[in-house]
Amino acid sequence: MTTKVLLIRLYNKEFRMPYHPQNIRPPFTLKYVEAILANKKEYCMRFIDCMINPLSIKEITDFIERITL
């Protein structure tokens, strides 16, 4: 049985870092979790980064309804 996992980093302008080249803190923790789970065959992974491509809650829920992990 495959477990589906969706990781979402939500947009919050308070977390922007002025000294980072892209002005956004890299999602190290989420990418670490994604890498660990991606190496396990029993998990099917998706990662949505709303800091890079901001989405409203409605857009996120619409996306979740139409994706296949």
C-alpha positions in Angstrom: 0.0 0.0 0.0 1.3 3.5 -0.9 0.9 6.4 1.4 0.3 9.7 -0.3 2.0 12.7 1.2 1.6 16.4 0.2 3.9 18.9 1.7 2.9 22.6 1.4 4.9 25.6 2.4 2.5 28.5 2.8 3.3 32.1 1.9 4.0 34.5 4.8 5.8 37.7 4.0 7.0 37.9 7.6 9.4 35.0 6.9 11.2 36.7 4.0 14.9 37.2 4.7 16.5 40.3 3.2 20.0 38.7 3.1 19.0 35.6 1.0 19.6 36.1 -2.7 16.0 35.2 -3.6 14.7 37.1 -0.6 13.0 33.9 0.6 14.3 31.4 3.2 15.0 28.1 1.5 12.7 25.2 2.7 15.5 23.1 4.1 13.3 21.1 6.6 10.6 20.4 4.0 13.1 19.4 1.4 14.8 17.1 3.9 11.5 15.4 4.7 10.7 15.2 1.0 14.0 13.5 0.2 13.7 11.0 3.0 10.1 10.0 2.0 11.0 10.0 -1.7 13.6 7.3 -1.1 11.0 5.0 0.5 8.9 3.1 -2.0 5.8 3.1 0.3 5.4 6.9 -0.1 4.2 9.0 -3.0 5.4 12.6 -2.6 4.3 16.0 -3.8 5.7 19.4 -2.6 4.0 22.8 -3.2 6.0 25.8 -2.4 3.7 28.8 -2.0 6.5 31.1 -1.1 7.8 30.9 -4.7 4.4 30.8 -6.3 1.9 32.3 -3.8 -1.5 30.7 -3.9 -4.7 31.5 -2.0 -6.3 28.9 0.2 -9.0 28.5 -2.5 -6.3 27.9 -5.2 -4.5 25.4 -2.9 -7.7 23.4 -2.2 -8.6 23.5 -5.9 -5.1 22.2 -6.7 -5.4 19.4 -4.1 -8.7 18.3 -5.6 -7.3 17.9 -9.1 -3.8 16.5 -8.5 -2.8 12.9 -8.6 0.1 12.3 -6.3 
